[in-house]
Amino acid sequence: MNEVSELSTPIFNPFESQEITPAYSDHWHAKRRVAQAIRKLTDVLITSTPPLDELHAIAQRLELQADEFSSCKRLYGMMDFVDDGNHGSYGELSHEINALGGWSNPLSPGLNMWMDGTKAYGTVRCGYAYEGPPGFIHGGFIAAIMDQFLGMAQIAGKKPGMTGTLNMRYLRPTPLNTELDLEAEVFILEGRKTLVKGEIRASDVVTATCEGLFIRPTKGMHSAPRRDETAR
């Protein structure tokens, strides 16, 4: 296991191989199942046309389920999970609840990422919930995916930072329901700044390129502001 940041809790690197890292615990394994079920439900909702009374009945059942679910113990944000001490390291938690690459986060399109030397690779497939132009992925989701992917690629530079600027170039529409391939490399390291260049391909055709400038906080990544307790 490798440390990939300066946080006091050692960070497991889930990006060492193309294989999806197994869940840290049975708890996260079960949560991955729930997240996958919600993704399936979302796809069905977007694409199905049930009768009105059936839609209301489904909504009622889901509302009851959500109310029961919300009565469980709650942890708000990744650092709450870290502080709790029972859910894995920062890196393992990122692999579960990150908005783009978290396998236990139903909002995530399932962005799989891994490193090979100084390069980063990834795959992702976006369904109809991510549609922008008819038949294609919304450009905002493309930018978010590339932001996350290039941010992960910083591991190769060993000086992780936060996104300063993200320059997207959309060459052609990126299709839905298609296995997309991503590739990136750390291009320049200068002081606290890291420049990463990447691209996204559909069937070997480059649909978008991106340059991300990441800036390391003066005191390191661990100095990032924490969410105020009263904000809950």
Secondary structure, 3 states (H helix, E strand, C coil): CCCCCCCCCCCCCCCCCCCCCCCCCHHHHHHHHHHHHHHHHHHHHHHCCCCHHHHHHHHHHHHHHHHHHHCCCCCCCHHHHHHHCCCCCHHHHHHHHCCCCCCCCCCCCCCEEEEECCEEEEEECCCHHHECCCCEECHHHHHHHHHHHHHHHHHHHCCCCEEEEEEEEECCCCECCCCEEEEEEEEEEECCEEEEEEEEEECCEEEEEEEEEEECCCCCHHHCCCCCHHHC
